[in-house]
Amino acid sequence: MTQTTAVPQHIITAADALLGPFGVNIRQLLAAPASEPQQLTKKYLTVAEAEKYYSVGRWMIWRAARAGKLHTVKPNGNGRQGRVLIDKASLDAWLESKQPEA
């Protein structure tokens, strides 16, 4: 159940004055229906993206990656620094294996 509250008129007027010169119509944005959640179609995710889309902790992801349960890729080489990408399919499979049996 979601609860919505009306935005006070003075806030809308102030936002319109601030954002209007940049081409943003705040009244139109507020009147638009809420959009559907975006589907995740990427093959590889950053740790932050995995945290956000799957609602799991960063350290849980890192421990699974270190244990070899997730396929990871380092596009900038194998050094200690740099971005780590996680294969979405391996993350899906790992999370599915963590589901309790019914």
N, CA, C and O of each residue as an XYZ file, in Angstrom:
408
protein
N       0.844     -1.161      0.000
C       0.000      0.000      0.000
C       0.900      1.238      0.000
O       1.787      1.362      0.845
N       0.676      2.137     -0.931
C       1.462      3.351     -0.987
C       0.609      4.526     -0.548
O      -0.592      4.581     -0.814
N       1.240      5.441      0.114
C       0.542      6.615      0.582
C       1.126      7.817     -0.144
O       2.342      8.006     -0.148
N       0.285      8.621     -0.752
C       0.745      9.810     -1.438
C       0.186     11.032     -0.731
O      -0.920     11.015     -0.192
N       0.970     12.072     -0.750
C       0.512     13.329     -0.171
C       0.627     14.399     -1.239
O       1.493     14.334     -2.111
N      -0.243     15.371     -1.163
C      -0.220     16.467     -2.120
C       0.953     17.387     -1.804
O       1.275     17.632     -0.641
N       1.576     17.883     -2.849
C       2.674     18.827     -2.682
C       2.065     20.211     -2.488
O       1.224     20.633     -3.281
N       2.478     20.916     -1.451
C       1.914     22.247     -1.228
C       2.167     23.181     -2.419
O       3.198     23.092     -3.087
N       1.223     24.059     -2.664
C       1.285     24.952     -3.820
C       2.525     25.835     -3.797
O       3.121     26.078     -4.847
N       2.931     26.325     -2.616
C       4.108     27.199     -2.561
C       5.392     26.444     -2.947
O       6.325     27.048     -3.475
N       5.442     25.159     -2.692
C       6.598     24.342     -3.085
C       6.604     24.169     -4.602
O       7.657     24.273     -5.230
N       5.453     23.909     -5.188
C       5.356     23.754     -6.638
C       5.745     25.054     -7.333
O       6.469     25.036     -8.329
N       5.268     26.181     -6.812
C       5.597     27.475     -7.407
C       7.095     27.741     -7.323
O       7.692     28.216     -8.289
N       7.708     27.441     -6.184
C       9.156     27.650     -6.021
C       9.948     26.728     -6.948
O      10.919     27.156     -7.571
N       9.537     25.479     -7.037
C      10.231     24.534     -7.906
C      10.074     24.927     -9.364
O      11.009     24.786    -10.153
N       8.902     25.417     -9.722
C       8.655     25.867    -11.088
C       9.554     27.056    -11.431
O      10.095     27.130    -12.535
N       9.713     27.983    -10.489
C      10.572     29.144    -10.714
C      12.039     28.741    -10.855
O      12.774     29.321    -11.654
N      12.460     27.741    -10.073
C      13.853     27.294    -10.133
C      14.157     26.441    -11.362
O      15.206     26.594    -11.988
N      13.237     25.546    -11.702
C      13.495     24.581    -12.765
C      12.985     25.013    -14.135
O      13.422     24.481    -15.155
N      12.058     25.978    -14.164
C      11.492     26.453    -15.426
C      12.528     26.905    -16.442
O      12.427     26.528    -17.609
N      13.534     27.706    -16.043
C      14.540     28.144    -17.014
C      15.340     27.002    -17.640
O      15.958     27.185    -18.690
N      15.335     25.831    -17.009
C      16.070     24.679    -17.534
C      15.181     23.761    -18.368
O      15.603     22.685    -18.791
N      13.952     24.201    -18.595
C      13.038     23.427    -19.435
C      12.291     22.330    -18.697
O      11.707     21.452    -19.333
N      12.296     22.358    -17.381
C      11.614     21.336    -16.602
C      10.245     21.870    -16.182
O      10.151     22.911    -15.531
N       9.204     21.162    -16.554
C       7.850     21.538    -16.179
C       7.438     20.671    -14.988
O       7.017     19.527    -15.159
N       7.563     21.223    -13.793
C       7.319     20.447    -12.575
C       5.862     20.012    -12.459
O       5.576     18.928    -11.949
N       4.948     20.844    -12.924
C       3.529     20.489    -12.854
C       3.227     19.270    -13.736
O       2.439     18.399    -13.365
N       3.858     19.230    -14.888
C       3.669     18.096    -15.797
C       4.270     16.818    -15.199
O       3.690     15.738    -15.309
N       5.420     16.955    -14.577
C       6.057     15.789    -13.953
C       5.214     15.235    -12.808
O       5.086     14.021    -12.652
N       4.645     16.129    -12.013
C       3.823     15.674    -10.896
C       2.515     15.047    -11.362
O       1.969     14.174    -10.688
N       2.011     15.491    -12.513
C       0.748     14.960    -13.027
C       0.929     13.626    -13.746
O      -0.033     12.876    -13.915
N       2.171     13.324    -14.175
C       2.426     12.089    -14.926
C       2.285     10.883    -14.012
O       2.659     10.946    -12.841
N       1.743      9.773    -14.538
C       1.635      8.563    -13.712
C       3.025      7.995    -13.424
O       3.964      8.190    -14.196
N       3.136      7.295    -12.309
C       4.411      6.675    -11.937
C       4.769      5.612    -12.963
O       3.913      4.847    -13.408
N       6.032      5.573    -13.329
C       6.468      4.601    -14.333
C       6.743      3.249    -13.683
O       6.964      3.155    -12.476
N       6.724      2.223    -14.495
C       7.021      0.871    -14.031
C       8.507      0.763    -13.700
O       9.313      1.483    -14.291
N       8.891     -0.104    -12.784
C      10.314     -0.294    -12.492
C      11.054     -0.748    -13.739
O      10.541     -1.528    -14.541
N      12.259     -0.246    -13.880
C      13.056     -0.567    -15.056
C      13.551     -2.005    -14.971
O      14.045     -2.446    -13.934
N      13.409     -2.730    -16.081
C      13.907     -4.095    -16.145
C      15.423     -4.080    -16.301
O      15.976     -3.244    -17.016
N      16.068     -4.987    -15.646
C      17.517     -5.075    -15.683
C      17.933     -5.986    -16.831
O      17.652     -7.184    -16.806
N      18.604     -5.423    -17.844
C      18.954     -6.199    -19.022
C      20.452     -6.315    -19.235
O      20.883     -6.897    -20.231
N      21.260     -5.778    -18.327
C      22.707     -5.842    -18.478
C      23.222     -7.254    -18.176
O      22.648     -7.981    -17.365
N      24.317     -7.621    -18.848
C      24.934     -8.925    -18.589
C      25.810     -8.872    -17.333
O      25.849     -9.829    -16.559
N      26.503     -7.766    -17.137
C      27.386     -7.603    -15.976
C      26.922     -6.415    -15.140
O      26.465     -5.404    -15.674
N      27.046     -6.553    -13.831
C      26.638     -5.504    -12.899
C      27.811     -5.106    -12.023
O      28.675     -5.928    -11.720
N      27.840     -3.847    -11.619
C      28.793     -3.439    -10.590
C      28.246     -3.928     -9.248
O      27.088     -4.334     -9.151
N      29.077     -3.885     -8.235
C      28.628     -4.312     -6.912
C      27.497     -3.405     -6.435
O      26.532     -3.878     -5.835
N      27.611     -2.104     -6.700
C      26.561     -1.166     -6.284
C      25.237     -1.474     -6.986
O      24.180     -1.396     -6.360
N      25.276     -1.821     -8.265
C      24.052     -2.165     -8.986
C      23.441     -3.448     -8.428
O      22.224     -3.545     -8.273
N      24.283     -4.425     -8.130
C      23.785     -5.676     -7.560
C      23.133     -5.428     -6.208
O      22.091     -6.008     -5.903
N      23.739     -4.569     -5.400
C      23.152     -4.205     -4.103
C      21.774     -3.600     -4.285
O      20.824     -3.962     -3.591
N      21.679     -2.674     -5.227
C      20.438     -1.936     -5.436
C      19.326     -2.823     -5.986
O      18.217     -2.813     -5.454
N      19.597     -3.580     -7.031
C      18.559     -4.350     -7.708
C      18.155     -5.608     -6.963
O      17.016     -6.060     -7.082
N      19.084     -6.187     -6.186
C      18.782     -7.441     -5.504
C      18.596     -7.267     -4.002
O      18.253     -8.224     -3.307
N      18.816     -6.068     -3.499
C      18.656     -5.772     -2.067
C      19.467     -6.719     -1.188
O      18.964     -7.268     -0.208
N      20.721     -6.896     -1.557
C      21.642     -7.687     -0.744
C      22.824     -6.798     -0.373
O      23.109     -5.815     -1.058
N      23.496     -7.143      0.695
C      24.611     -6.341      1.163
C      25.867     -6.524      0.330
O      26.098     -7.577     -0.264
N      26.671     -5.472      0.304
C      27.920     -5.473     -0.454
C      28.862     -6.576      0.016
O      29.487     -7.259     -0.795
N      28.956     -6.742      1.341
C      29.888     -7.752      1.851
C      29.403     -9.164      1.568
O      30.216    -10.075      1.412
N      28.118     -9.357      1.500
C      27.582    -10.665      1.120
C      28.001    -11.000     -0.319
O      28.370    -12.136     -0.618
N      27.938    -10.010     -1.190
C      28.346    -10.197     -2.586
C      29.840    -10.472     -2.666
O      30.268    -11.386     -3.370
N      30.638     -9.681     -1.943
C      32.088     -9.878     -1.981
C      32.491    -11.257     -1.450
O      33.359    -11.912     -2.027
N      31.868    -11.699     -0.360
C      32.205    -13.025      0.188
C      31.867    -14.134     -0.811
O      32.630    -15.086     -0.972
N      30.722    -14.003     -1.478
C      30.336    -15.014     -2.475
C      31.311    -15.004     -3.651
O      31.661    -16.060     -4.178
N      31.746    -13.823     -4.059
C      32.700    -13.724     -5.170
C      34.041    -14.340     -4.782
O      34.641    -15.072     -5.569
N      34.515    -14.045     -3.566
C      35.791    -14.624     -3.103
C      35.725    -16.138     -2.970
O      36.718    -16.832     -3.189
N      34.553    -16.644     -2.612
C      34.377    -18.093     -2.463
C      34.208    -18.784     -3.818
O      34.128    -20.011     -3.883
N      34.152    -18.003     -4.898
C      34.022    -18.587     -6.232
C      32.592    -18.913     -6.623
O      32.369    -19.625     -7.602
N      31.629    -18.410     -5.883
C      30.230    -18.700     -6.189
C      29.662    -17.745     -7.227
O      28.599    -17.999     -7.793
N      30.370    -16.642     -7.478
C      29.957    -15.673     -8.489
C      31.064    -15.506     -9.510
O      32.245    -15.481     -9.163
N      30.679    -15.395    -10.762
C      31.649    -15.142    -11.815
C      31.879    -13.639    -11.884
O      30.941    -12.870    -12.094
N      33.129    -13.221    -11.706
C      33.468    -11.803    -11.745
C      34.454    -11.528    -12.868
O      35.189    -12.412    -13.306
N      34.453    -10.284    -13.321
C      35.348     -9.844    -14.391
C      35.960     -8.525    -13.966
O      35.272     -7.655    -13.434
N      37.256     -8.378    -14.202
C      37.932     -7.101    -13.968
C      38.387     -6.577    -15.322
O      39.421     -7.009    -15.833
N      37.632     -5.655    -15.913
C      37.964     -5.180    -17.252
C      39.304     -4.454    -17.335
O      39.884     -4.369    -18.417
N      39.813     -3.925    -16.211
C      41.071     -3.180    -16.229
C      42.245     -3.993    -15.726
O      43.211     -3.417    -15.226
N      42.198     -5.294    -15.838
C      43.317     -6.118    -15.417
C      43.050     -6.846    -14.113
O      41.936     -6.823    -13.589
N      44.100     -7.501    -13.589
C      43.943     -8.334    -12.408
C      44.568     -7.737    -11.157
O      44.782     -8.459    -10.183
N      44.866     -6.449    -11.152
C      45.454     -5.818     -9.977
C      44.467     -5.718     -8.830
O      43.307     -6.109     -8.958
N      44.932     -5.196     -7.717
C      44.076     -5.067     -6.537
C      43.046     -3.961     -6.698
O      41.996     -3.994     -6.058
N      43.335     -2.994     -7.538
C      42.413     -1.880     -7.711
C      41.633     -2.037     -9.007
O      41.981     -2.851     -9.863
N      40.601     -1.268     -9.135
C      39.810     -1.275    -10.364
C      38.416     -1.816    -10.138
O      38.109     -2.400     -9.099
N      37.606     -1.611    -11.113
C      36.198     -2.012    -11.051
C      36.056     -3.516    -11.226
O      36.732     -4.136    -12.047
N      35.164     -4.078    -10.436
C      34.834     -5.494    -10.539
C      33.402     -5.582    -11.033
O      32.506     -4.946    -10.479
N      33.188     -6.371    -12.077
C      31.847     -6.590    -12.597
C      31.430     -8.013    -12.292
O      32.239     -8.938    -12.347
N      30.159     -8.176    -11.971
C      29.629     -9.490    -11.602
C      28.676     -9.952    -12.686
O      27.800     -9.202    -13.117
N      28.849    -11.191    -13.123
C      27.963    -11.773    -14.128
C      26.569    -11.919    -13.532
O      26.387    -12.577    -12.507
N      25.589    -11.302    -14.179
C      24.218    -11.296    -13.665
C      23.649    -12.710    -13.576
O      22.937    -13.028    -12.623
N      23.953    -13.561    -14.554
C      23.429    -14.932    -14.548
C      23.955    -15.710    -13.337
O      23.203    -16.454    -12.706
N      25.242    -15.544    -13.010
C      25.780    -16.258    -11.848
C      25.193    -15.706    -10.553
O      24.991    -16.454     -9.595
N      24.919    -14.404    -10.517
C      24.288    -13.803     -9.343
C      22.861    -14.316     -9.182
O      22.428    -14.618     -8.070
N      22.134    -14.413    -10.292
C      20.778    -14.967    -10.243
C      20.794    -16.401     -9.726
O      19.992    -16.770     -8.868
N      21.718    -17.210    -10.258
C      21.798    -18.621     -9.852
C      22.184    -18.746     -8.378
O      21.632    -19.577     -7.657
N      23.125    -17.926     -7.938
C      23.557    -17.977     -6.539
C      22.418    -17.588     -5.603
O      22.192    -18.250     -4.590
N      21.695    -16.509     -5.941
C      20.582    -16.090     -5.099
C      19.458    -17.124     -5.103
O      18.798    -17.333     -4.085
N      19.245    -17.762     -6.236
C      18.220    -18.815     -6.327
C      18.589    -19.990     -5.425
O      17.716    -20.593     -4.801
N      19.888    -20.318     -5.354
C      20.334    -21.426     -4.506
C      20.193    -21.092     -3.013
O      20.152    -21.994     -2.176
N      20.120    -19.802     -2.684
C      19.977    -19.371     -1.289
C      18.515    -19.398     -0.825
O      18.247    -19.222      0.364
N      17.578    -19.613     -1.737
C      16.150    -19.622     -1.382
C      15.833    -20.850     -0.547
O      16.273    -21.952     -0.872
N      15.075    -20.670      0.526
C      14.684    -21.841      1.319
C      13.684    -22.695      0.541
O      12.855    -22.177     -0.207
N      13.777    -23.989      0.726
C      12.862    -24.897      0.040
C      11.495    -24.864      0.713
O      11.387    -24.777      1.936
N      10.453    -24.934     -0.116
C       9.087    -24.875      0.434
C       8.563    -26.234      0.757
O       7.432    -26.364      1.226
